[in-house]
Amino acid sequence: MSEGYHYKGRNLSTLILAKIEHVANLIAEREEISFEYAYRKFVDSRTFQILSNTQTLLWGESAEYIVDDYYRESVD
């Protein structure tokens, strides 16, 4: 199978990459930081690791839900 994000033979790369961008934008807006810094923070998170594993199906949730999960992670 080629590189990228796949689930049951379906290529989800575009969907997941767009979702990552949307999540980073929401974090940047909420924290009033640059997109680049928000992106790095998100990529270092447990939530990003879960999103990157297509078997978890987190990619099917809204970006807002994923951001909430990201912030819940910091209080766990």
C-alpha positions in Angstrom: 0.0 0.0 0.0 1.3 3.5 -0.8 2.3 6.0 1.8 -0.4 8.2 3.5 -3.4 7.5 5.5 -5.6 4.5 4.5 -8.5 2.8 6.0 -10.1 -0.3 4.5 -8.5 0.4 1.2 -9.7 4.0 1.1 -7.1 6.7 0.9 -7.9 9.3 3.6 -4.7 11.4 3.2 -6.4 14.5 1.9 -9.2 14.3 4.5 -6.8 13.8 7.5 -4.3 16.4 6.3 -7.1 18.9 5.9 -8.4 18.0 9.4 -4.9 18.5 10.9 -4.7 21.9 9.3 -8.2 22.8 10.6 -7.3 21.7 14.1 -4.0 23.6 14.1 -5.9 26.7 13.0 -8.4 26.4 15.8 -5.7 25.9 18.4 -3.8 29.0 16.9 -7.0 31.1 17.2 -7.9 29.9 20.7 -4.4 30.5 22.0 -3.6 33.5 19.9 -0.4 31.9 18.6 0.9 31.4 15.1 -0.3 28.5 13.0 3.2 27.1 12.8 3.5 27.0 16.6 0.1 25.5 17.0 0.8 22.9 14.4 4.0 21.9 16.2 2.2 21.7 19.5 -0.5 19.5 18.0 1.9 17.2 16.2 3.6 16.6 19.6 0.4 15.6 21.2 -1.2 12.2 22.0 -4.3 13.4 20.2 -2.3 13.8 17.0 -0.9 10.2 17.4 -4.5 8.9 17.8 -5.7 10.9 14.7 -2.7 9.5 12.7 -3.8 5.9 13.4 -6.8 5.5 11.0 -8.0 2.5 13.0 -9.1 4.7 15.8 -11.6 6.5 13.5 -10.9 9.8 15.2 -10.6 11.2 11.6 -14.4 10.9 11.4 -15.0 13.4 14.1 -15.2 17.2 13.7 -12.1 19.3 14.1 -13.8 21.0 17.0 -14.2 17.6 18.7 -10.5 16.8 18.1 -9.5 20.2 19.6 -11.6 19.4 22.7 -9.8 16.1 22.9 -6.5 17.8 22.6 -7.3 20.1 25.5 -8.7 17.2 27.6 -5.3 15.6 27.1 -3.6 18.4 29.0 -5.8 17.9 32.1 -5.4 14.1 32.2 
